[in-house]
Amino acid sequence: MTINALVLNCTLKKSSEPSNTGALIDEVIKFFDETEVETEVITAADFKIGYGITYEAVDEEDEWPDIFKKVEEADILIVGSPIWLGEQSSITTKVIERLYGGSSLTNEKGQYIFYNKVGGVVVTGNEDGAKQVSRSVLYSLSHMGFTIPPNVDTYWVGEAGPGPSFIEAKGYDNDFTREHAKIMAYNLLHFARMLKAHPIPAEGNVVKG
């Protein structure tokens, strides 16, 4: 059974620059690679993503529709976000808004389009805010129809105040973060396999036109 995972890295940096959020995402992907999950990482800052609550292009330069197609094809969606002022990045908010714009679409059974997909979140920062960002992202995904397995928030934060972030501080050596990266990867995979083999029944959750 082939499982496809899509990761949307919502760092403010382009993929050509080192990203602390990307580095922690890589720790999760290591476990996906061991289980033959096919993973694609998209760094949102590399693309022109317009503002709006819609899955369709908001102007001729908007590249979101191509990203949205990849979301539709994925079994697993992970959103990665840095923490700024204790909150998710502005790009994370934009991506969530664009996902929300397509959440009223339906699948072939008449269920919301994100049914039978699982979601998780990766968060990095050098101060507090990891649980706030995780709570916001996971609630948003759940509200849109994604299934949220247990313990699918992997994060790393440093000491309060200015200081080294994940890469410089060697956060990948942190036992808690490393353990949760593994738990997250496997729980996402377990639930993705279950939903692919046994999709959510349409009874009681078909959307009325």
C-alpha positions as CSV (number, residue, x, y, z in Angstrom):
1,M,0.0,0.0,0.0
2,T,1.5,3.3,-1.1
3,I,1.2,6.2,1.2
4,N,1.9,9.7,0.0
5,A,2.9,12.5,2.4
6,L,3.0,16.2,1.6
7,V,4.8,18.6,3.9
8,L,4.1,22.4,3.6
9,N,7.1,24.1,5.2
10,C,5.8,27.6,6.2
11,T,9.1,29.1,7.2
12,L,9.7,32.7,6.1
13,K,12.8,31.5,4.3
14,K,13.1,30.2,0.8
15,S,14.3,26.6,0.3
16,S,17.8,27.9,-0.7
17,E,18.3,29.1,2.8
18,P,18.9,26.9,5.9
19,S,15.6,26.5,7.8
20,N,15.2,25.4,11.4
21,T,11.7,24.2,10.7
22,G,12.9,22.3,7.6
23,A,15.6,20.6,9.7
24,L,13.0,19.3,12.2
25,I,10.8,18.2,9.3
26,D,13.8,16.2,8.0
27,E,13.9,14.3,11.3
28,V,10.3,13.2,10.8
29,I,10.9,12.3,7.1
30,K,13.8,10.0,8.2
31,F,11.2,7.7,9.7
32,F,8.9,8.0,6.7
33,D,11.9,6.9,4.5
34,E,12.3,3.8,6.7
35,T,8.6,2.9,6.0
36,E,8.7,3.7,2.3
37,V,6.3,6.6,2.5
38,E,6.6,8.8,-0.6
39,T,7.2,12.3,0.7
40,E,7.3,15.7,-1.0
41,V,8.3,18.9,0.8
42,I,7.1,22.2,-0.5
43,T,8.6,25.4,0.9
44,A,5.7,27.9,0.6
45,A,8.0,30.9,0.4
46,D,9.3,29.6,-3.0
47,F,5.9,30.2,-4.5
48,K,3.6,33.1,-5.2
49,I,0.6,32.4,-3.0
50,G,-2.1,35.0,-3.1
51,Y,-4.4,36.0,-0.2
52,G,-7.9,34.7,0.0
53,I,-10.2,32.0,1.2
54,T,-10.3,30.1,-2.0
55,Y,-8.6,27.1,-3.6
56,E,-8.7,28.8,-7.0
57,A,-6.2,31.3,-8.3
58,V,-6.8,34.8,-7.0
59,D,-4.7,36.3,-9.9
60,E,-2.7,35.1,-12.8
61,E,0.5,34.8,-10.7
62,D,-1.1,32.7,-8.0
63,E,0.5,29.3,-7.7
64,W,-1.7,27.9,-5.0
65,P,-4.0,25.8,-7.2
66,D,-1.0,23.6,-8.2
67,I,-0.1,23.1,-4.5
68,F,-3.8,22.4,-3.7
69,K,-3.8,19.6,-6.2
70,K,-0.9,18.0,-4.3
71,V,-2.9,18.3,-1.1
72,E,-5.8,16.5,-2.8
73,E,-3.5,13.6,-3.8
74,A,-1.8,13.2,-0.4
75,D,-2.8,10.8,2.3
76,I,-0.8,12.7,4.9
77,L,-0.4,16.5,5.3
78,I,2.1,18.0,7.6
79,V,2.3,21.8,8.2
80,G,5.6,23.1,9.5
81,S,5.8,26.5,11.1
82,P,8.3,28.6,13.0
83,I,7.2,30.6,16.0
84,W,7.2,34.4,15.9
85,L,5.9,36.4,18.8
86,G,4.5,33.2,20.2
87,E,2.4,32.6,17.1
88,Q,2.5,30.7,13.9
89,S,4.2,32.4,10.9
90,S,2.3,34.7,8.6
91,I,2.8,32.2,5.8
92,T,1.3,29.4,7.9
93,T,-1.8,31.5,8.4
94,K,-2.0,32.2,4.6
95,V,-1.7,28.5,3.8
96,I,-4.4,27.6,6.4
97,E,-6.7,30.2,4.8
98,R,-6.1,28.8,1.4
99,L,-6.7,25.2,2.6
100,Y,-9.9,26.5,4.2
101,G,-11.0,27.9,0.9
102,G,-11.2,24.4,-0.6
103,S,-12.6,22.7,2.5
104,S,-16.2,22.9,1.2
105,L,-15.4,20.7,-1.8
106,T,-16.6,17.1,-1.7
107,N,-15.2,13.7,-2.6
108,E,-17.0,11.1,-4.8
109,K,-19.1,10.1,-1.8
110,G,-20.3,13.6,-1.0
111,Q,-18.1,14.0,2.1
112,Y,-15.8,17.0,2.6
113,I,-12.7,16.8,0.4
114,F,-10.2,16.3,3.3
115,Y,-11.9,13.3,4.7
116,N,-9.7,10.2,4.9
117,K,-6.5,12.3,5.1
118,V,-4.5,12.7,8.2
119,G,-2.7,15.8,9.5
120,G,0.1,16.8,11.7
121,V,2.3,19.8,12.6
122,V,6.0,20.5,13.1
123,V,7.0,23.7,15.1
124,T,10.3,25.3,15.9
125,G,11.3,28.5,17.8
126,N,13.7,29.8,20.4
127,E,11.0,30.8,22.8
128,D,7.6,29.6,24.1
129,G,4.7,29.1,21.7
130,A,5.0,25.6,20.4
131,K,1.8,24.3,22.0
132,Q,-0.2,27.4,20.9
133,V,0.9,27.0,17.3
134,S,0.3,23.3,17.4
135,R,-3.2,23.8,18.8
136,S,-4.1,26.4,16.2
137,V,-2.9,24.3,13.2
138,L,-4.3,21.0,14.4
139,Y,-7.7,22.5,15.2
140,S,-7.8,24.1,11.8
141,L,-7.0,20.9,10.0
142,S,-9.5,18.9,12.1
143,H,-12.2,21.5,11.4
144,M,-11.6,21.2,7.7
145,G,-12.0,17.4,7.8
146,F,-8.6,16.0,8.4
147,T,-8.2,13.2,10.9
148,I,-5.8,14.1,13.7
149,P,-4.1,11.0,15.3
150,P,-2.7,11.2,18.8
151,N,0.7,12.9,19.4
152,V,1.2,14.4,16.0
153,D,2.7,17.7,17.1
154,T,6.5,17.6,17.0
155,Y,8.3,20.7,18.3
156,W,11.5,22.1,19.6
157,V,11.9,25.4,21.5
158,G,15.0,26.9,23.2
159,E,15.4,29.1,26.2
160,A,13.4,32.3,26.6
161,G,15.0,35.3,24.9
162,P,17.4,35.6,22.0
163,G,19.4,32.5,21.4
164,P,20.3,29.6,19.1
165,S,17.6,27.9,17.2
166,F,17.1,24.2,16.3
167,I,20.1,23.7,14.0
168,E,22.7,25.8,15.9
169,A,21.5,24.3,19.3
170,K,21.6,20.8,17.9
171,G,17.9,20.3,18.8
172,Y,18.0,17.0,16.9
173,D,19.9,15.6,19.9
174,N,16.9,16.4,22.2
175,D,15.5,13.1,23.4
176,F,11.9,14.4,23.7
177,T,11.9,16.0,20.3
178,R,13.5,13.0,18.6
179,E,11.1,10.5,20.3
180,H,8.1,12.6,19.2
181,A,9.3,12.9,15.7
182,K,9.2,9.1,15.6
183,I,5.8,8.8,17.3
184,M,4.4,11.4,15.0
185,A,5.6,9.7,11.8
186,Y,4.3,6.3,12.8
187,N,1.0,7.5,14.1
188,L,0.4,9.4,10.9
189,L,1.3,6.4,8.9
190,H,-0.8,4.0,10.9
191,F,-3.9,6.2,10.6
192,A,-3.3,6.9,6.9
193,R,-3.1,3.1,6.2
194,M,-6.3,2.5,8.2
195,L,-8.2,5.2,6.4
196,K,-7.0,4.0,3.0
197,A,-8.1,0.5,3.7
198,H,-11.2,1.4,5.6
199,P,-12.4,4.9,4.6
200,I,-14.8,6.8,6.8
201,P,-18.3,5.6,6.0
202,A,-20.5,8.1,4.2
203,E,-23.5,7.5,6.5
204,G,-24.4,10.6,8.4
205,N,-21.7,12.9,7.0
206,V,-22.6,13.5,3.4
207,V,-22.8,17.2,2.7
208,K,-26.1,18.5,1.4
209,G,-25.9,20.5,-1.8
